Structure formats: C-alpha cells, structure tokens
C-alpha cells in the first residue's frame, strides 16, 4: 500500500509525496489495525461493527469534505467532490469474517484508507472517493448496492483494497504499469 499511497499523493499533492510514509503514518496504520482488529462480522457481532463504523467516521471526517453513510448496509463514503463518471473509487470493507479478528481481512485496508484520507486532505482531489464497504463477507452486498446506487461509477476507474492484493482498473493500472516492476509491489 506504500506504493499506491505514494502514487496517489504524488499525483494530487506532489509536495507531500516524499513524506507520506513516515513514522507518523506507520503509527496511524498500526493504531487503526489495532482498534478494528476484533470480531466485527455483520451477523455475529453487529455492536462491534457499529463501533468500528463510528471510529472510521471519526478518523476521516477532519480530513474530507463529505463523509456519509450510504445505502442499507451503511457503506462509508468519503469524498472531496461529487461522485460522477470521472470518480476514481478506492475501497475496502470494514466488516470482518466470521470468528476472526479480521486484521488482514480487511483491517489493513481500513488502515490504508484512513491514512490515504489524511494524506490527501490538503490536495482535496475532486475525483477520488474512498469507500468503506460493509457486508462484503456475505456476498459483496455493500459494494453491489453501492454500484446500484451510483451507476455513474460502475464504469469509472477504481480499485479495491483486498486482503493481500490490490485489484485495480483502468487509470490505476496505467499508473502501476508505468513503474519499472509493472506495479507488482
């Protein structure tokens, strides 16, 4: 995620690119993973999931123009502008697997999204939306609902921060492929 964060900040806030992954950011990543790493499955532990949702909203609100809960699954949407066909959606899910603290699935993506919101706060990129999906462990329900509620982004560029890998589309693939290693880091 270090590479993705640096690339996005370099494009939207060039003066900050070299300072993105510093000790403060590393500490923030560790803190977020530590706070959200407990059972937070949508059906098994909804109280913990509500606590994680509240924590995420508290963490990103000071850094973004718009933070709102979207749809029946309470996806958390963070933007600096309107969602439209030019929006790049970067997302991960905040619910966890059954009987697991979910540090990697998907606490690590929650941490990256929170750090990315902070890193991009000065640039206020109008075409970026960070989405913390919910109910992904049970049929990708949050992300499916999001694309139905926002059909303009269903053909837009975006990526999903997934356990252990980055799934990227059009613009981010182009950015990644321009790197010497083809973006495999």
PLY file of the C-alpha trace (Angstrom):
ply
format ascii 1.0
element vertex 185
property float x
property float y
property float z
element edge 184
property int vertex1
property int vertex2
end_header
0.00 0.00 0.00
3.01 2.25 0.45
3.42 2.39 -3.34
-0.26 3.14 -4.06
-0.38 5.87 -1.44
2.80 7.50 -2.76
1.49 7.40 -6.34
-1.85 8.99 -5.46
-0.34 11.67 -3.28
2.35 12.39 -5.86
-0.33 12.94 -8.49
-2.65 15.04 -6.30
-0.24 16.69 -3.87
3.32 16.49 -5.26
4.99 18.39 -2.44
3.89 15.77 0.08
4.85 12.61 -1.84
8.14 12.01 -0.06
6.61 12.47 3.37
3.59 10.14 3.00
5.00 7.05 4.65
6.75 8.47 7.63
6.77 7.28 11.24
3.55 9.13 11.99
1.77 7.32 9.14
3.18 3.97 10.20
1.92 4.64 13.73
-1.50 5.58 12.35
-1.68 2.36 10.29
-0.79 0.30 13.38
-3.29 2.17 15.53
-6.17 1.69 13.10
-5.47 -2.02 12.61
-5.23 -2.40 16.40
-8.54 -0.66 17.01
-10.52 -2.52 14.33
-8.98 -5.97 14.84
-11.67 -7.77 16.75
-14.68 -9.79 15.66
-16.90 -7.47 13.67
-18.94 -9.76 11.48
-22.18 -8.22 10.25
-24.35 -11.02 11.60
-22.32 -12.27 14.57
-21.20 -9.06 16.23
-23.12 -6.05 14.99
-22.32 -3.96 18.09
-18.58 -4.21 17.40
-19.22 -3.42 13.74
-21.15 -0.28 14.73
-18.20 0.74 16.91
-15.78 0.29 14.01
-18.06 2.33 11.73
-18.16 5.15 14.31
-14.36 5.02 14.70
-13.78 5.23 10.92
-16.13 8.20 10.56
-14.36 9.98 13.44
-10.96 9.34 11.87
-11.75 10.54 8.33
-14.16 13.43 8.99
-11.47 16.04 9.82
-9.71 15.32 6.51
-12.56 15.24 3.98
-15.26 17.46 2.55
-18.02 14.84 2.62
-18.43 11.77 4.81
-21.74 9.94 4.69
-23.33 6.56 5.26
-24.70 5.19 2.01
-27.42 2.63 1.47
-28.98 -0.02 3.68
-25.59 -1.55 4.53
-24.07 1.73 5.77
-21.15 1.93 3.37
-19.00 4.85 4.49
-18.31 7.19 1.57
-15.57 9.83 1.80
-15.16 12.46 -0.92
-13.81 15.91 -1.61
-16.18 16.47 -4.54
-19.21 14.93 -6.19
-19.39 11.31 -7.26
-19.60 11.20 -11.04
-18.34 9.27 -14.06
-14.81 10.63 -13.53
-14.61 9.47 -9.93
-11.87 7.02 -9.00
-13.25 4.76 -6.30
-10.79 3.27 -3.84
-12.40 0.90 -1.42
-12.05 -1.79 1.15
-14.53 -3.38 3.52
-14.93 -2.80 7.23
-16.92 -5.88 8.19
-14.91 -8.93 9.20
-15.02 -12.66 8.58
-16.82 -14.96 10.98
-14.88 -15.96 14.11
-11.86 -13.85 13.22
-10.45 -10.50 14.32
-10.01 -9.60 10.65
-6.70 -7.74 10.93
-5.81 -8.59 7.34
-9.39 -9.19 6.18
-9.81 -6.30 5.95
-8.45 -4.23 8.83
-5.32 -3.48 6.84
-7.37 -1.87 4.05
-9.32 0.18 6.59
-5.99 1.49 7.90
-4.74 2.34 4.41
-7.96 4.18 3.53
-7.84 6.19 6.76
-4.18 7.08 6.12
-4.97 7.93 2.49
-7.79 10.29 3.59
-5.32 12.08 5.84
-2.57 12.17 3.19
-4.89 13.62 0.54
-6.62 16.14 2.83
-4.64 19.17 1.64
-4.99 18.30 -2.05
-8.77 17.77 -1.84
-8.88 15.66 -5.03
-12.28 16.21 -6.61
-12.24 12.90 -8.47
-11.40 10.49 -5.62
-13.92 8.65 -3.46
-12.81 6.41 -0.62
-15.47 3.82 0.17
-15.51 1.59 3.23
-17.92 -1.15 2.15
-19.96 -3.21 4.58
-21.38 -6.75 4.38
-18.69 -7.88 1.94
-18.13 -11.15 3.82
-21.67 -12.15 2.92
-21.92 -11.87 -0.84
-20.31 -8.47 -1.52
-23.63 -6.88 -0.63
-22.28 -3.42 0.22
-20.27 -2.96 -2.96
-23.07 -4.31 -5.14
-25.51 -1.91 -3.50
-23.04 0.96 -3.95
-22.75 0.37 -7.70
-26.54 0.16 -7.99
-26.97 3.41 -6.06
-24.18 5.13 -8.02
-24.36 3.74 -11.56
-22.17 6.58 -12.80
-19.16 4.95 -11.12
-19.82 1.42 -12.36
-17.78 2.23 -15.46
-15.40 4.63 -13.73
-11.83 3.92 -12.71
-11.24 2.47 -9.29
-9.63 -0.16 -7.17
-10.44 -2.36 -4.24
-8.03 -2.93 -1.40
-8.42 -6.64 -0.83
-6.67 -8.96 1.63
-3.10 -9.31 0.39
-3.66 -7.84 -3.06
-4.73 -4.77 -4.97
-7.35 -5.11 -7.67
-7.15 -2.08 -9.94
-8.89 -0.85 -13.06
-8.08 1.42 -15.98
-6.34 4.58 -14.70
-4.66 2.95 -11.72
-3.50 0.04 -13.87
-1.91 2.56 -16.24
-0.17 4.26 -13.32
1.01 0.93 -11.94
2.17 -0.43 -15.31
4.36 2.64 -15.83
6.55 1.55 -12.92
9.74 -0.38 -13.62
8.39 -3.51 -11.94
4.96 -3.16 -13.58
3.33 -2.33 -10.26
3.83 -5.78 -8.75
4.91 -4.38 -5.38
0 1
1 2
2 3
3 4
4 5
5 6
6 7
7 8
8 9
9 10
10 11
11 12
12 13
13 14
14 15
15 16
16 17
17 18
18 19
19 20
20 21
21 22
22 23
23 24
24 25
25 26
26 27
27 28
28 29
29 30
30 31
31 32
32 33
33 34
34 35
35 36
36 37
37 38
38 39
39 40
40 41
41 42
42 43
43 44
44 45
45 46
46 47
47 48
48 49
49 50
50 51
51 52
52 53
53 54
54 55
55 56
56 57
57 58
58 59
59 60
60 61
61 62
62 63
63 64
64 65
65 66
66 67
67 68
68 69
69 70
70 71
71 72
72 73
73 74
74 75
75 76
76 77
77 78
78 79
79 80
80 81
81 82
82 83
83 84
84 85
85 86
86 87
87 88
88 89
89 90
90 91
91 92
92 93
93 94
94 95
95 96
96 97
97 98
98 99
99 100
100 101
101 102
102 103
103 104
104 105
105 106
106 107
107 108
108 109
109 110
110 111
111 112
112 113
113 114
114 115
115 116
116 117
117 118
118 119
119 120
120 121
121 122
122 123
123 124
124 125
125 126
126 127
127 128
128 129
129 130
130 131
131 132
132 133
133 134
134 135
135 136
136 137
137 138
138 139
139 140
140 141
141 142
142 143
143 144
144 145
145 146
146 147
147 148
148 149
149 150
150 151
151 152
152 153
153 154
154 155
155 156
156 157
157 158
158 159
159 160
160 161
161 162
162 163
163 164
164 165
165 166
166 167
167 168
168 169
169 170
170 171
171 172
172 173
173 174
174 175
175 176
176 177
177 178
178 179
179 180
180 181
181 182
182 183
183 184
